[in-house]
Amino acid sequence: MKSKYIIVPLFLLIFSGCVTIVKWKYGITNPREQTPEKLHAFLKKHKYPDTCQFVFTDSSAYFHRMRDSVFKKHLFSNMIFDRQGSLLQSDPSKCQWSGFEVVKSLNKDSAYPKSPGPSLAGLLDQIEPFGPEISQVSFVKDPDFTVIVTWALFLGTYNARLFELSEAVAQNPGARIRLVWINMDMQERWNLTKNQKLEIR
């Protein structure tokens, strides 16, 4: 019985140590307000895709999505929509980072189960492009699928697991795929209050 009391605190100590190591390894920080300029500099520094990058138009749109249980379920992962803008059902048995093979194998002639969730059109209406070449942002026209990927600067280089989906799209010969990156950092221009920032977390 005494060993049980020793093992539990030891386990907690080891676990907290692992969290610290992961944060250090990937450069994960606490969420803070950002600007488009800082986000673009981060993307360029780590050589992540810097086209088709978006942020929410305002804090209302941001809060609306953060209160959406389906959207939050896919946070820092991906959501795949078909040609009609319907959300495709994800496989709950697979890790959230397993999107590479799924995206790589999407085929325009295959049928996929649908899932209740946000409409693609509604989501696209709430975001706007950012970066020094906003006017040159271009979508794949008439896509068979649209893949929405959310990322955040405070995740550091852990974002690499998300940005690798650009390679999955490049390797897919069976579909025209539109890839949309949405940054989830709070924006300075929103002028959020302290209470609002705490609500987001």
C-alpha positions, 0 to 999 in steps of 0.5 A: 500500500505504501508503494502506491503513495510513492508511485502516484507523486512520482508519476505526476512529477515525470509527466510534468517534466515531459510537458516541460521537455515538449514545450522546450523542444518545440518552442511552445509558449503561452498564447498571446496577441499577435500581428500579421507581420509577426505571423508572416515573419514566423512562417518565413523563419521556419519555411512554412507555407506563407500563401493562402494564410488567413486570420479571422476578420474580427473577434466576433467571428473568432469567438463564434468559432471557438464556441463551436464544439465541432470546430473546437474538436478539429482545432490544430488539426484539419477539416475536410469539405467536399465539393458541395461544402459539406464536412467529411466525417473523420475517423475517431480511431486515428490520431489527429495528426494522421491527416497526411495519408487521408489528404494524400488519398482523397479521390474525386470519384470516391464517396465519403461519409458526411458529418454535421458541422459548420458549413464551408461557406460560413467559415470562409466568410469569417476569415481574411488573408494576411501577409505582404502579398495579400492581393496575390492569394489565389485558391485552387479553382473549382476544387474537389475538396477544401482542407481547412487547417488551423495553426498558432504561433504559440505552438512553435515548431510543433506546427510542422506536423500541420504544415506537412499537409501541403506535401500531402496535397502535392502528392495527391494525383486524384483530386483538386484540393484547396488548402486553407491555413487559418491562424488561431492566435488572438490579434492585437487589433481586436483590442480584447479585454483581459476577461475576453482573453481568459474566456478564449483559453 
